[in-house]
């Protein structure tokens, strides 16, 4: 039970192996291919980028609600904001009740293709399936732009 020392590998030898055939970024089309059946309305690539930027600005000021339990609680309390749901969350029973709650409370909501990207936009390494962006004057222009585009998206039947 003794510790075995790892051999030091030169950085020059390690770089070709790491950058070889593995892609770190997945394209929007690949992400959309993995979304679940209830992910409607799904944000476009351009809108997804805007929403991620808005989440990033909001998270700096701690103006987001994150996770199913927290978002559900504050929707019930009547808090206003934009609700973003990750389209690749399985099983869908985890959060399938949230769009109905949003429609009852007249909150705009949209699906984005990736929970990993949604979590990363908050500055966390942990994926998250639901985020609520609260309005604030620090990023009001970006928020209003996202709000307008999300409310103009066609709702599912």
QUIHUWO-V296817 format. One record per pair of residues at least 6 apart in sequence whose ideal C-beta (glycine too) atoms are under 6 Angstrom apart, sorted by sequence separation. I is the first residue (numbers start at 1). GAP is how many residues later the second one is. D is the distance in whole Angstrom. If there is no record, write none. Layout:
# QUIHUWO-V296817
i=I gap=GAP d=D
i=I gap=GAP d=D
This chain:
# QUIHUWO-V296817
i=58 gap=6 d=5
i=65 gap=6 d=5
i=112 gap=6 d=6
i=102 gap=7 d=4
i=119 gap=7 d=5
i=119 gap=8 d=4
i=135 gap=8 d=5
i=65 gap=9 d=5
i=119 gap=9 d=4
i=99 gap=10 d=6
i=118 gap=10 d=6
i=116 gap=11 d=5
i=115 gap=12 d=4
i=115 gap=14 d=5
i=28 gap=17 d=4
i=83 gap=19 d=5
i=83 gap=24 d=6
i=87 gap=24 d=4
i=75 gap=26 d=5
i=82 gap=26 d=5
i=83 gap=26 d=4
i=85 gap=26 d=5
i=87 gap=26 d=5
i=88 gap=26 d=6
i=89 gap=26 d=6
i=68 gap=27 d=5
i=88 gap=27 d=6
i=84 gap=28 d=6
i=86 gap=29 d=3
i=75 gap=30 d=6
i=86 gap=32 d=5
i=51 gap=33 d=6
i=95 gap=34 d=6
i=95 gap=35 d=6
i=89 gap=40 d=4
i=110 gap=40 d=5
i=108 gap=42 d=4
i=86 gap=43 d=4
i=108 gap=43 d=5
i=85 gap=45 d=5
i=84 gap=47 d=5
i=39 gap=48 d=3
i=83 gap=49 d=5
i=81 gap=51 d=5
i=82 gap=51 d=5
i=35 gap=52 d=3
i=81 gap=52 d=5
i=35 gap=53 d=6
i=81 gap=53 d=4
i=34 gap=54 d=5
i=38 gap=54 d=6
i=36 gap=56 d=5
i=38 gap=58 d=6
i=71 gap=59 d=5
i=71 gap=61 d=5
i=66 gap=62 d=5
i=68 gap=62 d=5
i=59 gap=63 d=4
i=48 gap=64 d=5
i=59 gap=64 d=6
i=56 gap=65 d=5
i=66 gap=65 d=5
i=82 gap=65 d=6
i=55 gap=66 d=4
i=43 gap=67 d=5
i=64 gap=67 d=6
i=65 gap=67 d=4
i=82 gap=68 d=6
i=41 gap=69 d=6
i=42 gap=69 d=5
i=43 gap=69 d=5
i=52 gap=69 d=4
i=64 gap=69 d=6
i=63 gap=71 d=5
i=39 gap=72 d=4
i=63 gap=73 d=5
i=58 gap=75 d=5
i=61 gap=75 d=6
i=61 gap=77 d=6
i=35 gap=78 d=6
i=54 gap=79 d=6
i=32 gap=81 d=5
i=31 gap=82 d=4
i=57 gap=82 d=4
i=31 gap=83 d=5
i=54 gap=88 d=5
i=54 gap=89 d=6
i=54 gap=92 d=5
i=51 gap=95 d=6
i=50 gap=96 d=6
i=47 gap=102 d=5
i=41 gap=112 d=4
i=40 gap=116 d=4
